[in-house]
Amino acid sequence: MKNAFGGFLIFLTKILLIAVILALFSIGQRLFYAETLFYFWGNVIVLLLYTASLYIVSRVYNGFLFGNAALSEIFLSWILCLLVANAFLYLILSLLEDRMLSLYGFSIIFVAQVVLILPLAFLINKLYYRQNPALKAVIVYGKKDKLDEFCSIVTMQRIKFRVSHIVSQDTETSALFEKLDSAESVFFLDVDEGKQDMLLEYCYLHNKHTYVQPTFSKILINTAGTFWLSNTPVFSLKTPVPDIGTLFIKRLMDIFVSLVGIILTSWLMIAVWFIVRFSDNHPAIYKQTRITRGGRRFTLYKFRSMRPDSEGDGVARLTTADDNRITPIGHFIRRTRIDELPQLFNVLKGSMSVVGPRPERPEIARQYEEIYPNFSFRTKVKAGITGFAQIHGRYNTAPEEKLFLDIMYIETFSILQDTKLMLQTVRVLFKSSSTEGVERDLTTALWRGEDE
């Protein structure tokens, strides 16, 4: 009963949050844009448009993921939500007035909304954790090579999970069940298929919340359809092949987004070109061979962020933590992703797409494929600037996890999903963790045991 009441209370606070945003917008409209007010139903329609835009954008930026995201990420999500929703209404009201309205009023509205919304978001998050204390968790593992890394990830979520036991799948069955009985949540890491099925059935029977790290086959099954053989259901797996119309729309989106991006950032690219070019009298544009759809090679463009002799030994390597090859200006343009802007020309040329798996260097891709032969499946589609691996992963994400994320994108591809990922990319620009390098003595993102 407590959880039901707590859930209802959190729902009411979310309604309050939206109501405060709407109220501040409505007050601001009357104070600064009285000429845009209509009769009763006209004002109602404007508020409904604002509410709809706010709801859609909050879904894109996960503004309501209280308890499932860091508070800083929730704050950032709501700041972006308000920016996008207010910009949309600004354009609508300007079109209705047949002139561009002053930005002064909308700036005041935005600041007032942020000032009031952030404390509300903090209180909702606090209320969520008060009603949903950390769950007692058990980690069941099969292999030890990723156990330390996985445990550190789970324990970082200490406000959600409290790890009580870490047990091997080889533990005697009755002892395993005893550990599971004491837990509210169970994590499975590299557990053998047969053993995992048996333990999942036990957890399902006893209402345990379970988390399973995916394998390649499980990702495919997760996106499969259901086919009935008489009265027998089977999963139907087939490689999704977008129709010509969908591919045409995707290409049109690429051309439009790249052209708009080039026009809007041309002043910035020119400024960065001059700064990089004359800081050490070496070329500002760095050209590198990457692979795209079907393993085809192409030349990728970036602003140079490293010293010209950064790979003088001829060994292809990723950026490491505190990499001394990065130039002073390079640190800034990498952290802000400005170094990626020239890739808009790759998109315009057609060698890349805006959304798709990030293109790897051939030398590094070969190393990954020696351990993960399925890694080449990422080249079933055109490489992109952003995608699942960039939104949900980091620069140093392990290749297996990057493969899983990219296969999830390929298997669920749609124009709507591409649009959502483009919008979500804005939030990634503000996350410093997304550009973290690999460990200092590694050359790729392979786990240490795999790289040796």
C-alpha positions in Angstrom: 0.0 0.0 0.0 2.9 2.3 0.8 4.4 1.9 -2.7 1.0 2.5 -4.3 0.5 5.7 -2.3 4.1 6.7 -3.0 3.7 6.1 -6.7 0.5 8.2 -6.7 2.3 11.0 -4.7 5.1 11.1 -7.2 2.6 11.2 -10.1 1.0 14.3 -8.5 4.3 16.0 -8.1 5.0 15.4 -11.8 1.7 17.0 -12.6 2.6 19.9 -10.4 5.9 20.3 -12.2 4.1 20.6 -15.6 1.5 22.9 -14.1 4.2 25.3 -12.8 5.9 25.3 -16.3 2.5 26.1 -18.0 1.6 28.8 -15.4 4.9 30.6 -15.8 4.6 30.5 -19.6 1.0 31.8 -19.4 2.0 34.6 -17.0 5.0 35.5 -19.2 2.8 35.6 -22.3 0.5 38.1 -20.7 3.3 40.3 -19.4 5.5 40.4 -22.5 3.4 39.3 -25.4 -0.1 40.5 -24.7 -0.7 41.1 -28.4 -0.5 37.3 -29.0 -3.4 36.6 -26.6 -6.6 35.3 -28.2 -10.1 34.6 -27.1 -10.6 31.8 -24.6 -10.3 28.8 -26.9 -7.4 30.3 -28.8 -5.4 30.6 -25.6 -6.4 27.0 -24.7 -5.1 25.7 -28.0 -1.8 27.6 -27.5 -1.4 26.0 -24.1 -2.3 22.6 -25.5 0.4 23.0 -28.2 2.9 24.0 -25.5 1.9 21.0 -23.3 2.2 18.6 -26.2 5.6 19.9 -27.3 6.8 19.8 -23.7 5.6 16.2 -23.3 7.2 15.0 -26.5 10.5 16.7 -25.8 10.5 15.4 -22.2 10.1 11.9 -23.6 13.0 12.4 -26.0 15.3 13.8 -23.3 14.0 11.4 -20.5 13.0 14.2 -18.3 10.7 12.0 -16.2 13.3 9.3 -15.4 13.4 10.2 -11.7 15.2 7.4 -9.9 16.6 6.0 -13.1 19.2 8.7 -13.9 21.6 11.0 -12.1 20.1 14.2 -10.8 22.5 16.2 -12.9 21.2 14.4 -16.0 17.6 15.1 -15.0 18.5 18.8 -14.5 20.1 18.9 -18.0 17.1 17.1 -19.5 14.7 19.7 -18.2 16.8 22.6 -19.3 16.9 21.2 -22.8 13.2 20.4 -22.7 12.4 24.0 -21.8 14.7 25.4 -24.4 13.2 23.3 -27.2 9.5 23.7 -26.1 9.9 27.5 -25.6 11.7 27.8 -29.0 8.8 25.9 -30.6 6.2 28.2 -29.1 8.3 31.3 -29.9 8.2 30.3 -33.6 4.4 29.5 -33.5 3.5 32.9 -31.9 5.9 34.7 -34.3 4.2 33.1 -37.3 0.8 34.0 -36.0 1.9 37.6 -35.5 3.6 37.6 -38.9 6.8 39.0 -37.4 9.7 37.8 -35.2 8.8 38.6 -31.6 11.4 39.9 -29.1 13.4 37.2 -27.4 13.6 39.2 -24.2 10.3 37.9 -22.7 11.0 34.3 -23.6 14.4 34.6 -21.9 12.8 35.9 -18.7 10.2 33.1 -18.9 12.9 30.5 -19.4 15.0 31.7 -16.5 12.0 31.8 -14.2 11.0 28.2 -15.2 14.5 26.9 -14.6 14.7 28.6 -11.2 11.5 27.0 -10.1 11.7 23.7 -11.9 15.1 22.6 -10.7 14.2 22.6 -7.0 11.0 20.8 -7.9 12.9 18.1 -9.8 15.2 17.7 -6.8 12.3 17.2 -4.5 10.6 14.7 -6.8 13.9 12.7 -7.0 14.2 12.9 -3.3 10.7 11.7 -2.8 11.2 8.8 -5.3 14.1 7.4 -3.3 12.3 7.9 0.0 9.4 5.8 -1.4 11.8 3.4 -3.2 14.8 2.7 -1.0 17.9 0.8 -2.3 17.1 -2.8 -3.2 19.1 -5.7 -1.8 20.9 -7.2 -4.8 22.7 -10.4 -5.7 25.2 -10.7 -8.6 25.5 -14.2 -10.1 28.4 -14.5 -12.5 29.8 -17.2 -14.8 33.1 -15.8 -15.9 35.4 -13.6 -13.8 37.1 -11.5 -16.5 34.5 -8.8 -16.4 33.3 -9.2 -12.8 35.2 -6.4 -11.2 34.2 -3.9 -13.8 30.5 -5.0 -13.6 30.5 -4.9 -9.8 31.9 -1.4 -9.8 29.1 -0.3 -12.2 26.4 -1.8 -10.1 27.8 -0.5 -6.8 28.0 3.0 -8.3 24.2 2.8 -8.4 24.2 2.5 -4.6 21.2 4.7 -4.2 19.2 2.1 -6.2 21.0 -1.2 -5.3 22.7 -2.6 -2.2 24.8 -5.6 -3.3 24.7 -8.2 -0.5 26.2 -11.2 -2.3 28.4 -12.0 -5.3 28.1 -15.7 -6.1 29.4 -18.0 -8.8 27.1 -20.0 -11.0 29.0 -23.1 -9.9 27.8 -22.6 -6.3 25.7 -25.5 -5.1 22.1 -25.1 -6.2 20.5 -25.0 -2.8 23.0 -22.4 -1.6 22.3 -20.3 -4.8 18.6 -20.4 -4.1 19.2 -19.3 -0.5 21.2 -16.3 -1.8 18.4 -15.5 -4.3 15.7 -15.7 -1.6 17.5 -13.0 0.4 17.5 -10.6 -2.5 15.0 -8.3 -4.1 17.0 -7.8 -7.4 19.3 -10.3 -9.2 22.0 -9.5 -11.8 23.2 -12.2 -14.2 26.7 -11.8 -15.8 28.0 -14.3 -18.3 26.0 -17.2 -16.8 25.8 -20.4 -18.8 22.5 -20.6 -20.8 21.1 -23.7 -19.1 22.0 -22.5 -15.6 20.6 -19.0 -16.3 17.3 -20.4 -17.6 16.9 -22.4 -14.4 17.7 -19.4 -12.2 15.5 -17.0 -14.2 12.5 -19.4 -13.8 13.2 -19.4 -10.0 13.4 -15.6 -9.9 10.2 -15.3 -11.9 8.4 -17.7 -9.6 9.5 -15.8 -6.5 8.9 -12.3 -8.0 12.6 -11.2 -8.1 13.5 -8.2 -10.3 16.1 -9.6 -12.7 18.7 -8.0 -14.9 20.5 -10.0 -17.6 23.5 -8.7 -19.6 22.6 -9.3 -23.2 24.4 -11.5 -25.7 24.3 -11.1 -29.4 21.7 -13.8 -30.0 19.5 -12.4 -27.2 19.5 -8.9 -28.8 18.3 -10.5 -32.1 15.6 -12.4 -30.3 14.5 -9.3 -28.4 13.7 -7.6 -31.7 12.2 -10.7 -33.3 8.6 -11.1 -34.4 6.3 -14.0 -33.4 5.3 -16.6 -36.0 2.7 -19.3 -35.4 3.3 -22.8 -36.6 -0.3 -24.1 -36.1 -0.6 -23.6 -32.4 3.1 -23.4 -31.7 4.7 -19.9 -31.4 8.3 -19.5 -32.8 10.4 -16.4 -33.0 10.9 -15.0 -36.5 14.3 -13.4 -37.0 15.3 -11.7 -40.3 17.6 -8.9 -41.1 15.6 -5.7 -41.5 16.0 -4.3 -44.9 14.6 -0.7 -45.2 12.6 0.0 -48.3 13.8 2.4 -51.0 11.4 5.1 -49.8 12.7 4.9 -46.2 16.3 5.1 -47.4 15.5 8.0 -49.7 13.9 9.9 -46.7 17.0 9.1 -44.6 19.3 10.5 -47.3 17.2 13.6 -47.6 17.4 14.1 -43.8 21.2 13.7 -44.0 21.5 16.3 -46.7 19.2 18.7 -44.9 20.8 18.3 -41.5 24.4 18.5 -42.8 23.6 21.6 -44.9 21.9 23.4 -42.0 24.7 22.3 -39.7 27.4 23.6 -42.1 25.6 26.9 -42.6 25.0 27.5 -38.8 28.5 26.5 -37.7 30.5 27.8 -40.7 31.7 30.8 -38.6 32.9 28.4 -35.8 34.6 26.0 -38.2 36.5 28.9 -39.9 37.6 30.2 -36.5 38.7 26.8 -35.3 40.5 26.2 -38.6 42.6 29.4 -38.1 43.4 28.7 -34.5 44.5 25.1 -35.1 46.3 25.9 -38.3 48.4 28.7 -36.9 48.9 27.4 -33.4 51.7 25.1 -34.7 51.8 25.7 -38.5 50.5 22.3 -39.4 47.3 21.3 -41.2 44.1 22.0 -39.3 42.1 19.2 -40.9 43.0 15.6 -39.9 42.2 12.9 -42.5 41.8 9.3 -41.4 40.8 6.1 -43.2 37.7 4.6 -41.7 35.3 1.8 -42.7 31.6 2.1 -43.5 28.8 -0.1 -45.0 30.1 -3.3 -46.4 33.6 -2.7 -45.1 34.1 0.0 -47.7 36.9 2.5 -46.8 36.5 6.3 -46.9 38.4 9.3 -45.7 36.9 10.9 -42.5 37.5 14.6 -41.7 38.1 16.0 -38.3 39.8 19.1 -36.8 43.2 18.0 -35.7 43.3 17.8 -31.9 46.7 16.1 -31.5 50.3 16.7 -32.4 51.2 16.0 -36.0 53.5 13.1 -34.9 51.0 11.5 -32.5 51.3 8.2 -34.3 54.9 8.5 -35.5 55.5 4.8 -34.7 52.8 3.7 -37.1 50.6 2.0 -34.4 46.9 2.8 -34.6 45.7 3.7 -31.1 42.7 5.3 -29.3 43.1 8.3 -27.1 44.0 7.4 -23.6 43.2 9.1 -20.3 45.3 12.3 -19.9 46.8 11.7 -23.3 49.9 13.9 -23.7 49.5 13.9 -27.5 46.5 16.2 -27.3 47.3 19.9 -28.0 45.9 22.6 -25.6 43.2 23.7 -28.1 42.7 20.0 -28.8 41.4 19.4 -25.3 38.7 22.0 -25.7 37.5 21.0 -29.2 37.4 17.3 -28.2 35.5 18.0 -25.0 32.9 20.1 -26.8 32.9 17.8 -29.9 33.8 20.7 -32.2 36.5 18.5 -33.7 33.7 16.4 -35.2 32.1 19.2 -37.2 34.0 18.6 -40.5 32.2 15.2 -40.6 29.1 17.2 -41.8 30.9 17.3 -45.1 31.3 13.5 -45.0 27.5 13.3 -44.5 26.8 15.7 -47.3 29.1 13.7 -49.7 27.2 10.5 -48.7 30.2 8.6 -47.2 28.5 8.9 -43.8 25.0 9.3 -42.3 24.0 11.6 -39.4 22.9 8.5 -37.5 24.6 5.2 -37.6 27.4 3.1 -36.0 30.6 5.1 -35.5 33.2 4.2 -38.2 36.2 2.3 -36.9 39.7 2.5 -38.2 40.5 -0.7 -40.2 43.5 -1.7 -38.0 41.5 -1.4 -34.8 38.4 -3.1 -36.3 40.6 -6.1 -37.3 41.8 -6.4 -33.7 38.2 -6.3 -32.4 37.0 -8.9 -35.0 39.7 -11.4 -33.9 38.0 -11.6 -30.5 34.4 -10.7 -31.6 33.8 -11.9 -35.2 30.3 -10.4 -35.0 31.9 -7.0 -34.7 31.8 -6.7 -38.5 28.0 -6.8 -38.4 28.1 -3.1 -37.5 29.0 -2.5 -41.2 25.6 -3.7 -42.4 24.6 0.0 -42.5 26.3 3.2 -43.3 28.5 4.7 -40.6 27.2 7.7 -38.7 28.2 10.7 -36.5 25.9 9.7 -33.7 23.9 6.6 -32.7 23.0 4.3 -29.8 26.6 3.8 -28.8 27.2 7.5 -28.6 24.0 8.3 -26.7 24.3 5.4 -24.2 28.0 4.6 -24.3 31.3 6.5 -24.2 34.4 6.9 -26.3 36.0 4.0 -24.3 33.0 1.7 -24.3 34.2 -1.9 -24.7 33.8 -3.2 -28.3 31.4 -6.0 -27.3 29.1 -3.5 -25.7 29.5 -1.1 -28.6 28.5 -4.0 -30.9 25.4 -4.7 -28.9 24.3 -1.1 -28.9 24.9 -0.7 -32.7 23.0 -4.0 -33.4 20.1 -2.7 -31.4 20.1 0.4 -33.6 20.3 -1.7 -36.8 17.5 -4.1 -35.7 15.1 -1.3 -34.7 15.9 1.3 -37.4 13.2 3.8 -38.2 13.1 7.5 -39.4 11.4 8.4 -36.1 14.2 6.7 -34.1 16.8 8.6 -36.1 15.1 11.9 -35.4 15.0 11.1 -31.7 18.7 10.1 -31.6 19.6 13.4 -33.3 17.8 15.3 -30.6 19.3 13.2 -27.8 22.8 13.9 -29.1 22.5 17.5 -27.9 22.5 16.2 -24.3 25.6 14.1 -24.8 27.6 17.2 -25.7 27.3 18.3 -22.0 28.5 14.9 -20.6 32.2 14.9 -20.0 32.2 11.1 -19.5 31.2 10.6 -23.1 34.8 11.6 -24.2 36.8 9.6 -21.6 39.8 7.9 -23.1 40.9 4.3 -22.7 43.3 3.4 -19.9 46.8 4.9 -20.3 48.6 1.6 -21.3 46.0 0.4 -23.7 45.8 1.1 -27.5 42.1 0.0 -28.0 39.0 -0.2 -25.9 39.4 -4.0 -25.4 39.1 -5.2 -21.8 42.6 -5.5 -20.3 42.6 -9.3 -20.3 41.6 -9.3 -24.0 44.2 -6.7 -25.0 47.1 -8.6 -23.6 
